[in-house]
Amino acid sequence: MRSSTVGELVYIPSDTNLTKYSDGQPKKVLCLKKPEYLLVREEQENKLGVYFQGDVWYVEKRKVYNV
């Protein structure tokens, strides 16, 4: 995957884990049952923050495809 920037859509395949953090600690992990196209809200070194179900969730960059 090439680098994504804030505001771009990315494709995340099914069976990919999304993690929600609170105070820097993982609080929830969700495994996608179907593929999703999500908006990038934040980019970190190895993960992307994507907008999903009204919150920012994080996914490993290597599991994301640019649209």
LINTAWO-V702580 format. One line per field, one symbol per residue. ss: DSSP state (H for helix, E for strand, L for the rest). psi: psi as a letter, one per 30 degrees, with the letter a starting at -180 (. if undefined). Layout:
BEGIN
ss = ???
psi = ???
END
This chain:
BEGIN
ss = LLLLLLLLEEEELLLLEEEEEELLEEEEEEELLLLEEEEEEEELLLEEEEEELLEEEEEEHHHEEEL
psi = klkllkflklkjllgkkkkklkhfkkekkkkkfllkjlkkfkkaeglkkljkhglklkkkefgkkk.
END
